[in-house]
Amino acid sequence: MSDLLGLDIGGSKTRAVRCAGGARRECETGSANLASVGDAEAGRQLDAVLAGLGDLTGVSAVCAGAAGADSPATVARLTALLAQRVPNARVLVVHDTQLLLAAEGLDEGVALISGTGSVAWGRRRDGAQFRAGGWGYLLGDEGSGWWVAREAVRHALARHDRGLPRDAVTGAVLASCGLDGSDELLDHVYGRPDRRYWAARSAAVAELAGTDPAADAILARAADALAGLARCVLDRLHLTGPVVLGGGFVVHRPAVQDLVRDRLPGVPLHVLRADPVLGALHLARALTDAPHTPAGAVPSLEETP
């Protein structure tokens, strides 16, 4: 009987599922994203999420899809953390975008994520793959929940500078933050740097879709950015689709989905319905049948003819 472990390590939370002999156990905790929380906190979060899954010595394979797993060094660090905790398992660490296609049972297509951050990743049937975006909040994350909230705050501050009255976007941002006036935003932003907090504020902006021109403009720019990421990967891999939308911001925002769809005419686009962590289980199962390769050693577009 197989004993497999899958993890989905996002910017806001970590989900783990163990499947042993057909029985499934699940746990969830805070983010173990190395780029966001560092090795020590990531280790604590992994301990917390794995503690509820029983004795792991029988696990034969574990796959973790992790936001921020962008470099061989990061992959190696997370692999080591997992190997310490699941000592008898083969370990595979991939970028969390790879879980989307696996969860949908697709061997070709593009995964487009808009959650706390944003990124697109695609794969061809021949194994070639390519990623666009995913550079983090200092260099990118356009079209993400965090980015939408930041744009809304900038909009509110610009109106404050010009002495303009409070509009719908400003009111939504202030209410979401529990503030009375725009003059409180500056201290609030710099006093609460947690990107997960600000990504959650994006819901207040998205709820104004179709009713407020300023909110529509922000969401349109978000859709432009997301469609651009998908188009970049489609073009680099010479694919026509499909594109699978994932991530907490876009999955729960039909209006944003429609905006992205409008910007990708002719491209099959659907919203992820399966749990991404099931994609990690799928990859862990494949790992038990594959020859041993270093964790994260997958062909890139540049390496594959």
C-alpha positions, 0 to 999 in steps of 0.5 A: 500500500502506498503512503504518500504526503503532499504539501501546498506551501503558499504565501498565507498558509501551508496545507498537508495531506497524507494518503496511506492505504486509501485513508486520507488525513489533512492538516493546515497551518501558517505559511512555511514559505522560506522567502517570506518567513525564513528557515526557522519559522518555516521549520516550525510551521512544518512541524505544526502541520506534520504533527497532525498526520501521525508517524511519518516513518512509513511515508515513501514519497513527499512532494511540496509545492512551494511559493518562493521555490525559485532557485536551486538553493531554496529548493535544497533548503526546503528539501533538507527541512522535509528530509529531516522530518520525513526520513524514509521518503523520497522528496520532491520540491517544486514551485507551487504553480506546478500543483495546479496542472497536476491537480487538474490532471493536465500534462500540458498547459499554463497555470496562472496564480493570483493570490498573495502574489502572482506568477504563471508557469507552463508545461508542454507534453515533452517536459519543457516548461517556462515561468513568468513573474513570481518575482515577489512584491518588491519587483512584481506580483502585479495583478495579485491581491496584495497589488490590488490593495496597494493600488487602492491605497495609492488611489486613496492617498492621491485623492487625499493629496488633491483634497478630493472627497472620499470616493467608493474605493477610499471608503472601502479601503478605510473600512476594511482597515478599520480607519477613519480617514486617509491621513491614517493610512500611511502609518497603517501601511508601514506599521502592518507590512504583512502582505497577507494582511493587505492581500485580504484587503483586496476583497473590498476593492473587488466587491466594487466591480461594475459599480465604481469606475476607480475600482474597475480601473484597478481591476482592469490593470490587474487583469492586464498584468495577469493576462500578460503573464499567461500570454508570455508563457503561452508564447514561449512554449508555443501553446494555445492553452489551456490556462488554469486560474488559481490563487485565492484572489482570482478563484473567488472573483468571477469579475476578475476571471471575466476580465482575464478571459476577455484579454486572452481571446481564443484561449481555453481558460478555466478556474481551478476547482480541485484542491492544489494539494491534491496535485502534490499528492499526484506528483508524489505518487509519480515520484515513486515510479520515477528514477531518482533525480535531484529534487527540483531537477526538471527540464526547463524550456532552455534545456529542452529542444 
